[in-house]
């Protein structure tokens, strides 16, 4: 019989639960989210608690933990204020710039300008798309769900409805996007990231 390490979730601290989950639930896609505040200033930040929920209607989710002081992340604040966002998929060559935008800038800082990232206009929402992103999803807020943890920190899950898909022609093959072509980054634990590798069902995996 194989030995296991069994951890009762309620016995772990919030930090240990987080560290365990981000190393077990992998790989996670990264939503590089662009928003605009009510003042018109753009915001850009990455989130890896992100995934698809439904195709009919087309719904995705992003989970936002509050900051250590209990305040909202800037991205969440903008989404709740304007009801709009754009989810950009991160390609390998944008890893360093994506990490730069994850820093805790003061509210009102334009990460596009601060980090030297080019944007292009969206068609159905105010937040811009990333010029370098191979895939962008223009979205509107559908609903939210809030959780309060043992450490009294709030987690807000945003459910967003996709209004428009943008796919580079070079990454659109045979009538569908080709993820092995645009090579999206995935998040592991800490500062570890992964890229896709194609495995055929009959490949011998060692």
Residue frames as a rotation matrix with the C-alpha (Angstrom) as fourth column:
UNK 1
0.572 0.820 0.000 0.00
0.820 -0.572 0.000 0.00
0.000 0.000 -1.000 0.00
UNK 2
-0.208 -0.653 0.729 1.36
0.597 -0.675 -0.435 3.44
0.775 0.344 0.530 -0.94
UNK 3
-0.289 0.043 -0.956 1.90
0.885 -0.370 -0.283 5.87
-0.366 -0.928 0.069 1.93
UNK 4
0.107 0.384 0.917 0.11
0.661 -0.717 0.223 9.21
0.743 0.582 -0.331 1.66
UNK 5
-0.943 -0.231 -0.241 0.25
0.333 -0.685 -0.648 12.56
-0.015 -0.691 0.722 3.37
UNK 6
-0.089 0.987 0.132 -3.30
0.808 -0.006 0.589 13.32
0.582 0.159 -0.797 4.50
UNK 7
-0.960 -0.278 -0.041 -4.09
0.262 -0.834 -0.486 16.88
0.100 -0.477 0.873 5.53
UNK 8
-0.025 0.972 -0.235 -7.33
0.985 -0.017 -0.172 17.95
-0.172 -0.236 -0.957 7.15
UNK 9
-0.121 -0.055 0.991 -8.19
0.638 -0.770 0.036 21.27
0.761 0.636 0.128 5.53
UNK 10
0.762 0.530 0.372 -9.55
0.087 -0.652 0.753 22.85
0.642 -0.541 -0.543 8.72
UNK 11
0.736 -0.555 -0.388 -6.26
0.559 0.175 0.810 22.12
-0.382 -0.813 0.439 10.53
UNK 12
-0.199 -0.834 0.514 -4.21
0.976 -0.214 0.029 24.12
0.086 0.508 0.857 8.03
UNK 13
-0.295 0.039 -0.955 -3.66
0.267 -0.956 -0.122 27.85
-0.917 -0.291 0.272 8.17
UNK 14
0.768 0.594 -0.237 -5.06
-0.014 -0.355 -0.935 29.94
-0.640 0.722 -0.265 5.33
UNK 15
0.258 -0.756 -0.601 -1.54
-0.920 -0.381 0.085 30.36
-0.294 0.532 -0.794 3.93
UNK 16
-0.673 -0.534 0.513 -0.83
-0.409 0.845 0.343 26.61
-0.617 0.021 -0.787 4.04
UNK 17
0.160 0.798 0.582 -4.16
0.366 0.499 -0.785 25.80
-0.917 0.338 -0.212 2.39
UNK 18
0.788 0.107 -0.607 -3.34
-0.419 -0.629 -0.655 28.29
-0.452 0.770 -0.450 -0.36
UNK 19
-0.147 -0.950 -0.275 0.16
-0.939 0.047 0.341 26.92
-0.311 0.309 -0.899 -0.90
UNK 20
-0.564 0.000 0.826 -1.18
-0.022 1.000 -0.015 23.37
-0.826 -0.027 -0.563 -1.03
UNK 21
0.444 0.861 0.250 -4.00
0.284 0.130 -0.950 24.13
-0.850 0.492 -0.187 -3.46
UNK 22
0.692 -0.152 -0.706 -1.88
-0.624 -0.618 -0.478 26.11
-0.364 0.771 -0.522 -5.94
UNK 23
-0.445 -0.887 -0.125 0.57
-0.860 0.384 0.337 23.21
-0.251 0.257 -0.933 -6.15
UNK 24
-0.601 0.308 0.738 -2.11
0.142 0.949 -0.280 20.54
-0.787 -0.063 -0.614 -6.51
UNK 25
0.494 0.845 0.207 -4.62
0.454 -0.048 -0.890 22.18
-0.742 0.533 -0.407 -8.85
UNK 26
-0.121 -0.679 -0.724 -2.33
-0.548 -0.562 0.619 22.56
-0.827 0.472 -0.304 -11.85
UNK 27
-0.833 -0.550 0.051 -1.84
0.551 -0.822 0.145 23.69
-0.038 0.149 0.988 -14.49
UNK 28
0.124 0.881 -0.456 -4.12
0.676 -0.411 -0.611 26.70
-0.727 -0.233 -0.647 -14.25
UNK 29
0.055 -0.064 0.996 -4.83
0.893 -0.444 -0.077 29.03
0.447 0.894 0.033 -17.20
UNK 30
-0.577 -0.338 -0.743 -4.00
0.651 -0.740 -0.169 32.68
-0.493 -0.581 0.647 -16.65
UNK 31
0.505 0.726 0.467 -6.49
0.849 -0.515 -0.118 35.48
0.155 0.456 -0.877 -17.23
UNK 32
-0.714 -0.671 -0.198 -4.56
0.681 -0.732 0.026 38.67
-0.163 -0.116 0.980 -17.98
UNK 33
0.163 0.987 -0.010 -7.42
0.982 -0.163 -0.098 41.02
-0.098 0.006 -0.995 -17.22
UNK 34
-0.893 -0.345 0.287 -7.72
0.388 -0.916 0.106 44.53
0.226 0.206 0.952 -18.59
UNK 35
0.167 0.929 -0.330 -10.26
0.983 -0.183 -0.016 46.92
-0.075 -0.322 -0.944 -17.07
UNK 36
-0.523 -0.237 0.819 -10.96
0.324 -0.944 -0.066 50.65
0.788 0.231 0.571 -16.98
UNK 37
-0.653 0.258 -0.712 -11.86
0.705 -0.136 -0.696 52.60
-0.277 -0.956 -0.093 -13.86
UNK 38
0.418 0.908 -0.023 -14.63
0.859 -0.404 -0.314 55.15
-0.295 0.111 -0.949 -13.65
UNK 39
0.386 -0.374 -0.843 -12.00
-0.098 -0.926 0.365 57.85
-0.917 -0.058 -0.394 -14.18
UNK 40
0.931 0.029 -0.364 -10.99
-0.364 0.012 -0.931 56.25
-0.022 1.000 0.022 -17.49
UNK 41
-0.019 -0.997 0.077 -7.59
-0.993 0.028 0.115 54.97
-0.117 -0.075 -0.990 -16.30
UNK 42
0.475 0.143 -0.868 -6.69
-0.492 0.861 -0.128 51.52
0.730 0.488 0.479 -17.64
UNK 43
0.169 -0.402 0.900 -5.67
-0.886 0.338 0.317 48.61
-0.432 -0.851 -0.300 -15.41
UNK 44
0.427 -0.096 -0.899 -3.99
-0.561 0.752 -0.347 45.29
0.709 0.653 0.267 -16.23
UNK 45
-0.226 -0.486 0.844 -3.31
-0.951 0.296 -0.084 42.34
-0.209 -0.822 -0.529 -13.92
UNK 46
-0.424 -0.003 -0.906 -3.01
-0.471 0.855 0.217 38.51
0.774 0.519 -0.364 -14.12
UNK 47
-0.043 0.459 0.888 -5.16
-0.947 0.265 -0.183 35.98
-0.319 -0.848 0.423 -12.22
UNK 48
-0.720 -0.350 -0.600 -4.77
-0.567 0.795 0.216 32.20
0.401 0.495 -0.771 -12.27
UNK 49
-0.700 0.659 0.274 -7.92
0.241 0.580 -0.778 31.19
-0.672 -0.479 -0.565 -10.39
UNK 50
-0.218 0.487 -0.846 -9.66
-0.819 -0.563 -0.113 31.29
-0.531 0.668 0.521 -13.77
UNK 51
-0.889 -0.086 0.450 -11.58
0.139 0.885 0.445 28.83
-0.437 0.458 -0.775 -15.92
UNK 52
-0.698 0.693 -0.180 -14.56
-0.386 -0.153 0.909 28.14
0.603 0.704 0.375 -18.16
UNK 53
-0.711 0.548 0.440 -17.98
-0.398 0.201 -0.895 27.55
-0.579 -0.812 0.075 -16.56
UNK 54
0.155 0.854 0.497 -20.52
0.338 0.427 -0.839 27.24
-0.928 0.298 -0.222 -19.37
UNK 55
-0.871 -0.408 0.275 -20.66
0.378 -0.197 0.904 27.45
-0.315 0.891 0.326 -23.17
UNK 56
-0.527 0.769 0.362 -24.39
0.216 -0.290 0.932 28.25
0.822 0.569 -0.013 -23.31
UNK 57
0.987 -0.138 0.083 -24.40
-0.079 -0.865 -0.495 30.97
0.140 0.482 -0.865 -22.16
UNK 58
0.324 -0.940 -0.103 -20.63
0.485 0.259 -0.835 31.52
0.812 0.221 0.540 -22.59
UNK 59
0.899 0.067 0.434 -19.55
-0.331 -0.544 0.771 32.08
0.288 -0.837 -0.466 -18.98
UNK 60
0.004 -0.920 -0.393 -16.08
0.355 0.368 -0.859 32.15
0.935 -0.136 0.328 -17.42
UNK 61
0.939 0.278 -0.202 -15.05
0.274 -0.254 0.928 32.67
0.207 -0.926 -0.315 -13.81
UNK 62
-0.132 -0.962 0.240 -12.22
0.160 -0.260 -0.952 34.53
0.978 -0.087 0.188 -12.09
UNK 63
0.657 0.313 -0.686 -11.61
0.684 0.135 0.717 34.41
0.317 -0.940 -0.125 -8.36
UNK 64
0.032 -0.591 0.806 -10.25
-0.054 -0.807 -0.589 37.49
0.998 -0.024 -0.057 -6.54
UNK 65
0.165 -0.065 -0.984 -8.86
0.958 0.248 0.144 37.31
0.235 -0.966 0.104 -3.01
UNK 66
0.969 0.169 0.182 -8.86
0.119 -0.959 0.258 40.56
0.218 -0.229 -0.949 -1.09
UNK 67
0.123 -0.957 0.262 -5.56
-0.205 -0.282 -0.937 42.27
0.971 0.061 -0.231 -0.36
UNK 68
-0.414 -0.384 -0.825 -3.83
0.641 0.522 -0.564 41.59
0.647 -0.762 0.030 2.95
UNK 69
-0.998 0.068 -0.015 -5.37
-0.040 -0.734 -0.678 44.78
-0.057 -0.676 0.735 4.37
UNK 70
-0.443 0.884 0.151 -8.85
0.512 0.388 -0.766 43.55
-0.736 -0.261 -0.625 3.40
UNK 71
-0.047 0.416 -0.908 -9.37
-0.533 -0.780 -0.330 45.96
-0.845 0.468 0.258 0.49
UNK 72
0.787 0.446 0.426 -10.42
0.121 0.566 -0.816 44.91
-0.605 0.694 0.391 -3.02
UNK 73
-0.345 -0.815 0.466 -8.01
0.694 0.113 0.711 44.24
-0.632 0.569 0.527 -5.84
UNK 74
-0.561 0.068 -0.825 -8.01
-0.343 -0.926 0.157 47.12
-0.753 0.371 0.543 -8.34
UNK 75
-0.950 0.187 -0.251 -9.25
-0.167 0.374 0.912 44.83
0.264 0.909 -0.324 -11.13
UNK 76
-0.513 0.796 -0.321 -12.24
0.848 0.527 -0.047 43.69
0.132 -0.297 -0.946 -9.09
UNK 77
-0.340 0.356 -0.870 -13.05
0.368 -0.801 -0.472 47.26
-0.865 -0.481 0.141 -8.08
UNK 78
-0.748 0.009 -0.664 -13.16
-0.535 -0.601 0.594 48.28
-0.394 0.799 0.454 -11.74
UNK 79
-0.874 0.443 -0.201 -15.30
0.196 0.699 0.688 45.29
0.445 0.562 -0.697 -12.75
UNK 80
-0.358 0.770 -0.528 -17.84
0.905 0.146 -0.400 46.01
-0.231 -0.622 -0.749 -10.02
UNK 81
-0.358 0.166 -0.919 -17.92
0.075 -0.976 -0.206 49.70
-0.931 -0.143 0.337 -10.98
UNK 82
-0.465 0.042 -0.884 -18.14
-0.775 -0.502 0.384 49.36
-0.428 0.864 0.266 -14.78
UNK 83
0.423 0.648 0.634 -19.41
-0.330 0.761 -0.558 45.77
-0.844 0.027 0.536 -15.30
UNK 84
0.944 -0.120 -0.308 -16.83
-0.282 0.193 -0.940 45.24
0.172 0.974 0.149 -18.09
UNK 85
0.249 -0.913 0.322 -13.52
-0.453 0.184 0.872 43.43
-0.856 -0.363 -0.368 -18.57
UNK 86
0.659 -0.162 -0.735 -11.31
-0.655 0.358 -0.666 41.84
0.371 0.920 0.130 -21.19
UNK 87
0.613 -0.472 0.633 -9.55
-0.191 0.689 0.699 38.53
-0.766 -0.549 0.333 -20.56
UNK 88
0.528 -0.557 -0.641 -6.32
-0.808 -0.098 -0.580 38.23
0.260 0.825 -0.502 -22.51
UNK 89
0.972 -0.234 0.033 -4.48
0.219 0.946 0.237 34.92
-0.087 -0.223 0.971 -22.80
UNK 90
0.532 -0.841 -0.099 -0.76
-0.648 -0.479 0.592 35.08
-0.545 -0.250 -0.800 -21.94
UNK 91
0.899 -0.336 -0.280 1.73
-0.011 0.624 -0.782 33.74
0.437 0.706 0.557 -24.47
UNK 92
0.574 -0.714 -0.400 5.21
0.819 0.502 0.278 32.51
0.002 -0.488 0.873 -23.50
UNK 93
-0.270 -0.801 0.534 7.07
0.788 -0.502 -0.356 35.58
0.554 0.325 0.767 -24.73
UNK 94
0.088 0.388 0.917 4.97
-0.189 -0.898 0.398 37.86
0.978 -0.209 -0.006 -22.49
UNK 95
0.353 0.076 -0.933 5.89
0.737 0.591 0.327 36.10
0.576 -0.803 0.152 -19.23
UNK 96
-0.596 -0.686 -0.417 8.16
0.796 -0.438 -0.418 38.86
0.104 -0.581 0.807 -17.88
UNK 97
-0.801 0.354 0.483 5.71
-0.219 -0.924 0.314 41.64
0.558 0.146 0.817 -18.71
UNK 98
0.228 0.923 -0.311 2.86
0.031 0.312 0.949 39.65
0.973 -0.226 0.043 -17.17
UNK 99
0.076 -0.281 -0.957 4.82
0.944 0.329 -0.022 39.26
0.321 -0.901 0.291 -13.93
UNK 100
-0.892 -0.424 0.154 5.52
0.378 -0.889 -0.257 43.01
0.246 -0.171 0.954 -13.95
UNK 101
-0.423 0.808 0.410 1.78
-0.393 -0.572 0.720 43.74
0.817 0.143 0.559 -14.03
UNK 102
0.270 0.525 -0.807 1.20
0.483 0.651 0.586 41.48
0.833 -0.548 -0.078 -11.02
UNK 103
-0.757 -0.597 -0.266 2.95
0.545 -0.352 -0.761 43.95
0.360 -0.721 0.592 -8.69
UNK 104
0.105 0.824 -0.557 0.82
0.986 -0.160 -0.051 45.83
-0.131 -0.543 -0.829 -6.18
UNK 105
-0.751 -0.319 0.578 0.67
0.470 -0.873 0.129 49.23
0.464 0.368 0.806 -7.84
UNK 106
-0.764 0.512 -0.392 -1.40
0.077 -0.531 -0.844 51.99
-0.641 -0.675 0.366 -6.19
UNK 107
0.093 0.880 0.465 -4.94
0.837 0.184 -0.515 52.37
-0.539 0.437 -0.720 -7.49
UNK 108
0.812 0.265 -0.520 -4.98
-0.027 -0.873 -0.486 54.68
-0.583 0.409 -0.702 -10.49
UNK 109
-0.275 -0.934 -0.230 -1.68
-0.520 -0.057 0.852 53.50
-0.809 0.354 -0.470 -11.99
UNK 110
0.740 0.447 -0.502 -2.00
-0.648 0.275 -0.710 52.51
-0.179 0.851 0.493 -15.67
UNK 111
0.280 -0.657 0.700 -0.09
-0.081 0.710 0.699 49.21
-0.956 -0.253 0.146 -15.93
UNK 112
0.756 -0.023 0.654 -0.14
0.642 0.226 -0.733 49.41
-0.131 0.974 0.186 -19.71
UNK 113
0.795 -0.443 0.414 1.88
-0.203 -0.837 -0.508 52.63
0.572 0.320 -0.755 -19.51
UNK 114
0.612 -0.546 0.571 3.91
-0.725 -0.101 0.681 51.64
-0.314 -0.831 -0.458 -16.45
UNK 115
0.208 -0.491 0.846 5.06
-0.020 0.863 0.505 48.33
-0.978 -0.122 0.170 -17.97
UNK 116
-0.482 -0.457 -0.747 5.36
-0.674 -0.352 0.650 49.43
-0.560 0.817 -0.139 -21.59
UNK 117
-0.643 0.360 0.676 2.52
0.471 0.882 -0.023 47.28
-0.605 0.304 -0.736 -22.91
UNK 118
-0.927 0.291 -0.237 0.60
-0.370 -0.611 0.699 48.23
0.058 0.736 0.674 -26.05
UNK 119
-0.429 0.866 0.258 -3.20
0.251 0.389 -0.887 48.11
-0.868 -0.315 -0.384 -26.11
UNK 120
-0.957 0.277 0.083 -5.76
0.018 -0.230 0.973 48.15
0.289 0.933 0.215 -28.92
UNK 121
-0.514 0.815 0.268 -9.44
-0.855 -0.460 -0.239 49.09
-0.072 -0.352 0.933 -28.72
UNK 122
-0.769 0.450 0.453 -12.11
0.317 0.885 -0.341 46.52
-0.554 -0.118 -0.824 -27.99
UNK 123
-0.870 0.459 0.179 -15.33
0.081 -0.226 0.971 46.45
0.486 0.859 0.159 -30.05
UNK 124
0.056 0.984 -0.170 -18.09
0.340 0.141 0.930 45.86
0.939 -0.110 -0.326 -27.48
UNK 125
0.706 0.120 -0.698 -16.61
0.708 -0.097 0.700 47.03
0.017 -0.988 -0.154 -24.14
UNK 126
0.940 -0.302 0.159 -14.51
-0.298 -0.953 -0.046 49.96
0.165 -0.005 -0.986 -22.91
UNK 127
0.442 -0.844 0.303 -11.44
-0.298 0.181 0.937 48.08
-0.846 -0.504 -0.172 -21.57
UNK 128
0.328 -0.386 -0.862 -8.79
-0.944 -0.102 -0.313 47.61
0.032 0.917 -0.398 -24.28
UNK 129
0.991 -0.135 0.011 -7.24
0.136 0.987 -0.085 44.39
0.000 0.086 0.996 -25.52
UNK 130
0.235 -0.971 -0.044 -3.54
-0.154 -0.082 0.985 43.56
-0.960 -0.225 -0.169 -25.38
UNK 131
0.493 -0.095 -0.865 -1.97
-0.857 -0.222 -0.464 44.05
-0.148 0.970 -0.191 -28.78
UNK 132
-0.478 -0.829 -0.292 0.39
-0.856 0.514 -0.060 41.10
0.199 0.221 -0.955 -28.21
UNK 133
-0.406 0.350 0.844 -2.21
-0.457 0.722 -0.519 38.65
-0.792 -0.596 -0.134 -26.94
UNK 134
-0.983 0.015 -0.182 -3.21
-0.154 0.473 0.868 35.92
0.099 0.881 -0.463 -29.42
UNK 135
-0.316 0.912 -0.261 -6.61
0.685 0.410 0.602 35.49
0.656 0.012 -0.755 -27.74
UNK 136
-0.988 0.099 0.118 -8.81
-0.153 -0.724 -0.672 38.10
0.019 -0.682 0.731 -26.08
UNK 137
-0.401 0.899 -0.174 -12.31
0.832 0.437 0.343 37.75
0.384 -0.007 -0.923 -24.67
UNK 138
-0.774 0.263 0.576 -14.50
-0.328 -0.945 -0.009 40.82
0.542 -0.196 0.817 -24.32
UNK 139
-0.491 0.531 -0.691 -16.76
0.715 0.698 0.028 40.23
0.497 -0.480 -0.723 -21.32
UNK 140
-0.193 0.483 0.854 -19.44
-0.523 -0.787 0.327 41.77
0.830 -0.384 0.405 -19.16
UNK 141
-0.897 -0.128 0.423 -20.18
-0.441 0.315 -0.840 41.02
-0.025 -0.940 -0.339 -15.52
UNK 142
-0.323 0.804 -0.499 -22.86
-0.044 0.514 0.857 38.36
0.945 0.299 -0.131 -15.09
UNK 143
0.822 0.565 0.073 -22.88
-0.120 0.046 0.992 37.71
0.557 -0.824 0.105 -11.33
UNK 144
-0.288 -0.919 0.268 -20.67
-0.595 -0.048 -0.803 37.40
0.751 -0.391 -0.533 -8.24
UNK 145
0.738 0.387 -0.552 -20.35
0.205 0.651 0.731 35.02
0.643 -0.652 0.402 -5.31
UNK 146
0.094 -0.708 0.700 -18.55
-0.689 -0.554 -0.468 36.00
0.719 -0.438 -0.540 -2.10
UNK 147
0.563 -0.037 -0.825 -16.84
0.478 0.829 0.290 33.87
0.674 -0.558 0.485 0.55
UNK 148
0.453 -0.444 0.773 -15.43
-0.769 -0.633 0.087 34.89
0.451 -0.634 -0.628 3.94
UNK 149
0.184 -0.486 -0.855 -12.65
0.107 0.874 -0.474 32.64
0.977 -0.004 0.213 5.25
UNK 150
0.566 -0.012 -0.825 -11.33
0.788 0.303 0.536 31.82
0.244 -0.953 0.181 8.70
UNK 151
-0.479 -0.823 -0.304 -8.78
0.862 -0.506 0.012 34.63
-0.164 -0.257 0.952 8.38
UNK 152
0.240 0.737 -0.631 -11.70
0.508 -0.650 -0.565 37.01
-0.827 -0.185 -0.531 7.66
UNK 153
-0.728 -0.441 -0.525 -10.39
-0.266 -0.523 0.809 37.71
-0.632 0.729 0.263 4.17
UNK 154
0.346 0.937 -0.043 -12.98
-0.312 0.072 -0.947 37.96
-0.885 0.341 0.317 1.42
UNK 155
-0.829 -0.446 0.336 -12.84
0.169 0.373 0.912 36.01
-0.533 0.813 -0.234 -1.83
UNK 156
0.123 0.856 -0.502 -15.05
-0.487 -0.388 -0.783 37.23
-0.865 0.340 0.369 -4.66
UNK 157
-0.569 -0.210 0.795 -15.80
0.504 0.675 0.539 34.94
-0.649 0.708 -0.278 -7.59
UNK 158
-0.232 0.431 -0.872 -16.75
-0.622 -0.755 -0.208 36.88
-0.748 0.495 0.443 -10.70
UNK 159
-0.161 0.275 0.948 -18.82
0.671 0.735 -0.099 35.16
-0.724 0.620 -0.302 -13.37
UNK 160
-0.329 -0.073 -0.942 -18.43
-0.433 -0.874 0.219 36.97
-0.839 0.480 0.256 -16.67
UNK 161
0.544 0.591 0.596 -20.27
0.336 0.497 -0.800 36.55
-0.769 0.635 0.071 -19.95
UNK 162
-0.592 -0.790 0.156 -18.21
0.407 -0.126 0.905 36.51
-0.695 0.599 0.397 -23.13
UNK 163
0.422 0.717 -0.554 -19.50
-0.123 -0.560 -0.819 39.04
-0.898 0.414 -0.148 -25.66
UNK 164
0.873 -0.191 -0.450 -16.80
-0.469 -0.070 -0.880 38.60
0.136 0.979 -0.151 -28.32
UNK 165
0.587 -0.731 0.347 -13.88
0.437 0.647 0.625 36.29
-0.681 -0.215 0.700 -29.07
UNK 166
0.734 -0.472 -0.488 -10.75
-0.676 -0.571 -0.466 37.70
-0.058 0.672 -0.738 -30.72
UNK 167
0.574 -0.532 0.622 -8.35
0.264 0.839 0.475 35.13
-0.775 -0.108 0.623 -32.20
UNK 168
-0.135 -0.693 -0.709 -5.29
-0.669 -0.464 0.581 35.88
-0.731 0.553 -0.401 -34.31
UNK 169
0.692 0.427 -0.582 -5.74
-0.721 0.383 -0.577 34.42
-0.023 0.819 0.573 -37.79
UNK 170
-0.135 -0.857 -0.497 -2.38
-0.736 0.422 -0.529 32.67
0.663 0.294 -0.688 -37.46
UNK 171
-0.888 -0.163 0.431 -3.71
-0.442 0.562 -0.699 30.78
-0.128 -0.811 -0.571 -34.44
UNK 172
0.073 0.982 0.175 -7.07
-0.625 0.182 -0.759 29.86
-0.777 -0.054 0.627 -36.03
UNK 173
-0.762 -0.464 -0.452 -6.80
-0.646 0.494 0.582 26.60
-0.047 0.735 -0.676 -37.95
UNK 174
-0.831 0.470 -0.298 -9.48
0.265 0.805 0.531 24.36
0.490 0.362 -0.793 -39.47
UNK 175
0.000 0.935 0.356 -12.22
0.025 -0.356 0.934 26.55
1.000 0.009 -0.024 -38.05
UNK 176
0.900 0.284 -0.330 -11.00
0.320 0.084 0.944 26.54
0.296 -0.955 -0.016 -34.44
UNK 177
0.604 -0.717 0.348 -8.25
-0.782 -0.617 0.088 28.03
0.152 -0.325 -0.933 -32.24
UNK 178
0.596 -0.505 -0.625 -5.05
0.247 0.855 -0.455 25.98
0.764 0.117 0.634 -32.03
UNK 179
0.966 -0.170 0.196 -3.61
-0.249 -0.401 0.882 26.22
-0.071 -0.900 -0.429 -28.49
UNK 180
0.488 -0.841 0.233 -0.43
0.646 0.527 0.552 24.46
-0.587 -0.119 0.801 -29.55
UNK 181
0.154 -0.385 0.910 0.16
0.829 -0.451 -0.331 27.31
0.537 0.805 0.250 -31.96
UNK 182
0.429 0.036 0.903 -0.43
-0.145 -0.983 0.108 30.26
0.892 -0.178 -0.416 -29.62
UNK 183
-0.215 -0.683 -0.698 1.20
0.541 0.511 -0.667 28.42
0.813 -0.521 0.260 -26.65
UNK 184
0.526 0.461 0.714 -0.67
-0.308 -0.679 0.666 29.83
0.793 -0.571 -0.215 -23.65
UNK 185
-0.655 -0.744 0.134 1.18
-0.339 0.131 -0.932 29.95
0.675 -0.656 -0.338 -20.35
UNK 186
0.501 0.752 -0.429 -0.18
0.161 0.407 0.899 28.06
0.851 -0.519 0.083 -17.35
UNK 187
0.061 -0.415 0.908 0.45
-0.840 -0.513 -0.179 28.82
0.540 -0.751 -0.380 -13.68
UNK 188
0.052 -0.109 -0.993 1.86
0.425 0.902 -0.077 26.29
0.904 -0.418 0.093 -11.24
UNK 189
0.711 0.182 -0.680 2.88
0.703 -0.174 0.689 27.03
0.007 -0.968 -0.251 -7.65
UNK 190
0.143 -0.694 -0.706 4.84
0.475 -0.578 0.664 30.13
-0.868 -0.430 0.247 -6.63
UNK 191
0.206 -0.173 -0.963 6.68
-0.670 -0.743 -0.010 31.61
-0.714 0.647 -0.269 -9.61
UNK 192
-0.740 -0.413 0.531 6.62
0.031 0.768 0.640 28.36
-0.672 0.490 -0.555 -11.61
UNK 193
0.181 0.755 -0.630 4.92
-0.767 -0.292 -0.572 28.34
-0.616 0.586 0.526 -15.01
UNK 194
-0.387 -0.242 0.890 4.36
0.250 0.901 0.354 25.74
-0.888 0.359 -0.288 -17.71
UNK 195
-0.375 0.263 -0.889 3.73
-0.874 -0.420 0.244 25.63
-0.309 0.868 0.388 -21.44
UNK 196
0.632 0.739 0.234 1.71
-0.589 0.654 -0.475 23.12
-0.503 0.162 0.849 -23.47
UNK 197
-0.684 -0.712 -0.159 3.13
-0.655 0.504 0.563 19.95
-0.321 0.489 -0.811 -24.95
UNK 198
0.241 0.828 -0.507 1.06
-0.955 0.296 0.029 17.82
0.174 0.477 0.862 -27.29
UNK 199
-0.732 -0.353 0.583 0.61
-0.461 0.886 -0.042 14.16
-0.501 -0.300 -0.812 -26.32
UNK 200
-0.290 0.621 -0.728 -1.14
-0.775 0.293 0.560 11.81
0.561 0.727 0.397 -28.72
UNK 201
0.547 0.621 0.562 -3.34
-0.835 0.450 0.316 9.08
-0.057 -0.642 0.765 -27.18
UNK 202
0.972 -0.178 -0.154 -1.05
0.142 0.966 -0.216 6.39
0.187 0.188 0.964 -28.53
UNK 203
0.251 -0.926 0.280 2.18
-0.521 -0.373 -0.767 8.07
0.816 0.047 -0.577 -27.43
UNK 204
0.385 -0.227 -0.894 4.28
0.689 0.716 0.115 6.14
0.614 -0.660 0.432 -24.98
UNK 205
0.630 -0.091 0.771 4.69
-0.407 -0.885 0.227 8.37
0.662 -0.457 -0.594 -21.95
UNK 206
0.067 -0.695 -0.715 7.81
0.604 0.599 -0.526 7.82
0.794 -0.397 0.460 -19.83
